[in-house]
């Protein structure tokens, strides 16, 4: 395989080299930032839940983009702390246009937007309030439109963003913020266990960065513009697969898709060939047997296969995967730690293949990118 590399006469240079550098720095700093943020998030969550119903009939975690992925990653923790409550992580538009119509009036709606400017998230909050639901907003911007909404509770996450770059650390911080809200809402031994898991996460992230950086960059170097990236996962780590695809699209514009692992066997299998690079998330839970089976079928197709798994299961993919990323840490935050190799791979692909942040190296994307998200009409009936 011939790979054109920047600095080797290929002429491939990322449109936004300084922002790409910051993106890489954002990945590396995640553990340190989380170590600083967790105590602040815990304190903010304790304050924010005062007055909220401790046992709502239903909880909707709503957001867009990385915020939605963060909600998906946090949802299992909510479900374990609130076993009698239905918990859903819902795209903001799906909530405001559809789910809101059948939601019980006493439902709790937790809306997450790092910028606080995303129109659909604001619309979701207003739609929930119009139907008598309890609303909570979580944002990093106290001066944002979302923070100005008359919600029942506001939690400001004091997140120090590096610049106008696609989120990596913000994904982790947002997800932990939601998990801390759940722990504060339902205090007790179980929430203390989850908080202990959260406390371990910064070190787990640092360990993953150190352990997999070189291997992820090597896999990225094998890609060409003819490569299609496919991310496969099931359960909580589906949030990490979605996050990977989003980062690849945002910073390199390489064709990338995600799918649930079993559904891949029914759908995308029909088109996968040796031109694909596949990232298979393989957490050490009940799905591992089926995931190992899928890895063998992928190997037969000749794909460039990277597997993100636990240290205890890494050997199961020997001779099948081209790259194995062994991450560690508590199960409660596995989607966040498992996102680290994926983020590094996305960074490496952009260094290798070029691209631009959010596709804004192209005129129409540059003109329409922000307005289509932040200046859309709000409709509440």
TAZICOR-V491305 format. One record per residue. N is the residue number from 1. RES is the residue in three letters. OMEGA is omega as a letter, one per 40 degrees, with the letter a starting at -180 (* if undefined). NEAR is the number of other ideal C-beta (glycine too) atoms within 10 Angstrom. D_LAST is the distance of its C-alpha to the last C-alpha in whole Angstrom. Layout:
BEGIN
N,RES,OMEGA,NEAR,D_LAST  N,RES,OMEGA,NEAR,D_LAST
END
This chain:
BEGIN
1,UNK,i,10,56  2,UNK,a,4,56  3,UNK,i,15,53  4,UNK,a,14,53  5,UNK,i,12,53  6,UNK,i,16,52  7,UNK,i,8,55  8,UNK,i,9,58  9,UNK,a,8,58  10,UNK,a,13,55  11,UNK,a,8,53  12,UNK,i,17,50  13,UNK,i,12,48  14,UNK,a,22,44  15,UNK,a,17,43  16,UNK,a,20,42  17,UNK,a,13,45  18,UNK,i,10,44  19,UNK,i,20,41  20,UNK,i,22,42  21,UNK,i,16,44  22,UNK,i,17,42  23,UNK,i,26,40  24,UNK,i,19,43  25,UNK,i,15,44  26,UNK,i,21,40  27,UNK,a,21,41  28,UNK,a,19,45  29,UNK,a,17,43  30,UNK,a,27,41  31,UNK,a,21,43  32,UNK,i,13,44  33,UNK,a,19,41  34,UNK,i,24,40  35,UNK,i,15,43  36,UNK,a,12,42  37,UNK,a,23,38  38,UNK,i,19,38  39,UNK,i,10,39  40,UNK,i,16,37  41,UNK,a,27,34  42,UNK,i,19,35  43,UNK,a,12,36  44,UNK,i,21,32  45,UNK,i,23,31  46,UNK,i,15,33  47,UNK,a,11,32  48,UNK,a,23,28  49,UNK,i,22,28  50,UNK,a,8,29  51,UNK,i,8,27  52,UNK,i,17,25  53,UNK,a,15,25  54,UNK,a,10,28  55,UNK,i,11,27  56,UNK,i,21,24  57,UNK,i,14,23  58,UNK,i,18,21  59,UNK,i,24,21  60,UNK,i,26,19  61,UNK,a,28,21  62,UNK,i,31,18  63,UNK,i,28,20  64,UNK,i,20,21  65,UNK,a,23,24  66,UNK,i,26,27  67,UNK,i,30,25  68,UNK,i,24,23  69,UNK,i,28,27  70,UNK,i,31,28  71,UNK,i,29,25  72,UNK,i,25,27  73,UNK,a,31,30  74,UNK,a,30,30  75,UNK,a,23,28  76,UNK,i,19,31  77,UNK,i,27,32  78,UNK,a,24,29  79,UNK,a,15,30  80,UNK,i,16,34  81,UNK,a,20,33  82,UNK,a,19,30  83,UNK,i,9,32  84,UNK,a,7,30  85,UNK,i,18,27  86,UNK,a,14,25  87,UNK,i,23,24  88,UNK,i,19,22  89,UNK,a,25,22  90,UNK,i,22,19  91,UNK,a,20,18  92,UNK,a,27,15  93,UNK,i,17,14  94,UNK,i,16,14  95,UNK,a,26,13  96,UNK,a,28,10  97,UNK,a,16,9  98,UNK,a,12,11  99,UNK,a,21,13  100,UNK,a,24,11  101,UNK,a,10,10  102,UNK,a,7,14  103,UNK,i,22,15  104,UNK,a,12,17  105,UNK,a,9,15  106,UNK,a,13,18  107,UNK,i,23,18  108,UNK,i,27,19  109,UNK,i,29,17  110,UNK,a,31,20  111,UNK,a,31,19  112,UNK,i,32,22  113,UNK,a,30,22  114,UNK,a,26,26  115,UNK,a,19,25  116,UNK,a,23,22  117,UNK,a,17,21  118,UNK,a,25,19  119,UNK,a,22,16  120,UNK,i,21,14  121,UNK,i,31,15  122,UNK,i,25,14  123,UNK,i,23,11  124,UNK,i,32,11  125,UNK,a,26,13  126,UNK,i,19,10  127,UNK,i,25,7  128,UNK,i,28,11  129,UNK,a,17,11  130,UNK,a,12,8  131,UNK,i,15,10  132,UNK,i,11,13  133,UNK,i,21,15  134,UNK,a,20,18  135,UNK,i,24,17  136,UNK,i,24,20  137,UNK,i,27,20  138,UNK,a,33,24  139,UNK,i,28,25  140,UNK,a,21,28  141,UNK,i,18,27  142,UNK,a,12,27  143,UNK,a,9,27  144,UNK,i,19,24  145,UNK,i,18,20  146,UNK,i,24,19  147,UNK,a,18,22  148,UNK,i,13,20  149,UNK,a,18,17  150,UNK,a,10,18  151,UNK,i,21,18  152,UNK,a,17,20  153,UNK,i,19,23  154,UNK,i,19,24  155,UNK,i,23,26  156,UNK,a,19,28  157,UNK,a,23,30  158,UNK,a,13,33  159,UNK,a,20,34  160,UNK,a,12,36  161,UNK,a,16,35  162,UNK,a,16,38  163,UNK,a,12,36  164,UNK,a,12,34  165,UNK,i,23,35  166,UNK,a,23,33  167,UNK,i,25,32  168,UNK,i,27,35  169,UNK,a,25,36  170,UNK,i,25,32  171,UNK,a,27,31  172,UNK,a,30,34  173,UNK,a,27,33  174,UNK,i,29,29  175,UNK,i,30,30  176,UNK,i,26,32  177,UNK,i,30,30  178,UNK,i,29,28  179,UNK,i,30,31  180,UNK,i,30,32  181,UNK,i,30,29  182,UNK,i,24,30  183,UNK,i,25,33  184,UNK,a,22,33  185,UNK,a,25,30  186,UNK,a,19,33  187,UNK,i,14,36  188,UNK,a,9,39  189,UNK,a,6,42  190,UNK,i,14,40  191,UNK,i,19,37  192,UNK,i,11,41  193,UNK,i,15,42  194,UNK,i,21,39  195,UNK,i,18,39  196,UNK,i,11,43  197,UNK,i,18,41  198,UNK,i,23,39  199,UNK,i,16,42  200,UNK,a,16,44  201,UNK,i,25,42  202,UNK,i,22,43  203,UNK,i,15,46  204,UNK,i,22,45  205,UNK,i,28,43  206,UNK,i,19,46  207,UNK,i,16,49  208,UNK,i,27,47  209,UNK,a,21,47  210,UNK,a,12,50  211,UNK,a,17,51  212,UNK,a,23,49  213,UNK,a,19,49  214,UNK,a,9,52  215,UNK,a,18,51  216,UNK,i,28,48  217,UNK,i,17,49  218,UNK,i,14,52  219,UNK,i,23,49  220,UNK,a,27,47  221,UNK,i,15,50  222,UNK,a,16,51  223,UNK,i,22,48  224,UNK,i,14,48  225,UNK,i,14,45  226,UNK,a,9,46  227,UNK,i,22,45  228,UNK,i,18,41  229,UNK,i,25,40  230,UNK,i,24,39  231,UNK,a,29,37  232,UNK,i,28,38  233,UNK,i,29,37  234,UNK,i,22,35  235,UNK,a,17,34  236,UNK,a,23,33  237,UNK,i,29,35  238,UNK,i,21,33  239,UNK,i,30,31  240,UNK,i,30,34  241,UNK,i,28,34  242,UNK,a,22,31  243,UNK,i,34,32  244,UNK,a,26,35  245,UNK,i,23,34  246,UNK,a,22,31  247,UNK,i,27,34  248,UNK,i,31,36  249,UNK,a,19,34  250,UNK,a,23,33  251,UNK,i,28,37  252,UNK,a,28,39  253,UNK,i,21,37  254,UNK,i,24,39  255,UNK,a,15,37  256,UNK,i,22,36  257,UNK,i,17,34  258,UNK,i,23,33  259,UNK,i,20,34  260,UNK,a,15,34  261,UNK,a,23,38  262,UNK,a,14,38  263,UNK,i,12,36  264,UNK,a,24,38  265,UNK,a,16,41  266,UNK,a,10,39  267,UNK,a,11,37  268,UNK,i,17,38  269,UNK,a,14,42  270,UNK,a,8,43  271,UNK,a,11,42  272,UNK,i,17,44  273,UNK,a,9,47  274,UNK,i,9,49  275,UNK,a,13,47  276,UNK,i,20,45  277,UNK,a,25,45  278,UNK,i,24,43  279,UNK,a,30,42  280,UNK,i,25,42  281,UNK,a,32,41  282,UNK,i,29,43  283,UNK,a,23,42  284,UNK,i,15,45  285,UNK,a,14,43  286,UNK,a,9,43  287,UNK,a,18,42  288,UNK,a,16,45  289,UNK,i,9,47  290,UNK,a,14,45  291,UNK,i,25,44  292,UNK,i,17,48  293,UNK,a,12,48  294,UNK,a,22,46  295,UNK,i,22,48  296,UNK,i,11,51  297,UNK,i,14,49  298,UNK,i,23,48  299,UNK,i,16,51  300,UNK,i,8,52  301,UNK,i,13,50  302,UNK,a,12,52  303,UNK,i,23,48  304,UNK,a,20,49  305,UNK,i,24,48  306,UNK,a,28,46  307,UNK,i,26,46  308,UNK,a,33,44  309,UNK,i,25,46  310,UNK,i,19,47  311,UNK,a,12,51  312,UNK,a,11,52  313,UNK,a,17,51  314,UNK,a,17,52  315,UNK,i,11,55  316,UNK,a,19,53  317,UNK,i,23,52  318,UNK,a,8,56  319,UNK,i,7,57  320,UNK,a,17,53  321,UNK,i,24,51  322,UNK,i,17,52  323,UNK,i,21,51  324,UNK,a,22,50  325,UNK,a,26,48  326,UNK,i,19,49  327,UNK,i,25,46  328,UNK,i,15,47  329,UNK,a,21,45  330,UNK,a,17,43  331,UNK,a,15,41  332,UNK,a,22,38  333,UNK,a,27,37  334,UNK,i,28,39  335,UNK,a,30,36  336,UNK,i,33,36  337,UNK,i,28,40  338,UNK,i,30,40  339,UNK,a,32,38  340,UNK,i,31,41  341,UNK,i,29,43  342,UNK,i,29,40  343,UNK,i,29,39  344,UNK,i,26,43  345,UNK,i,29,43  346,UNK,i,31,40  347,UNK,a,27,42  348,UNK,i,21,45  349,UNK,i,27,44  350,UNK,i,30,43  351,UNK,a,25,46  352,UNK,a,25,48  353,UNK,a,25,46  354,UNK,a,23,44  355,UNK,i,24,41  356,UNK,a,20,38  357,UNK,a,24,36  358,UNK,a,20,32  359,UNK,a,17,34  360,UNK,i,19,34  361,UNK,i,15,38  362,UNK,a,13,37  363,UNK,a,8,35  364,UNK,i,9,32  365,UNK,a,15,31  366,UNK,a,14,32  367,UNK,a,11,30  368,UNK,a,12,27  369,UNK,a,15,27  370,UNK,a,13,25  371,UNK,a,10,23  372,UNK,i,11,21  373,UNK,a,16,20  374,UNK,a,13,20  375,UNK,a,10,19  376,UNK,i,14,16  377,UNK,i,6,13  378,UNK,a,12,10  379,UNK,i,10,7  380,UNK,a,15,4  381,UNK,*,8,0
END
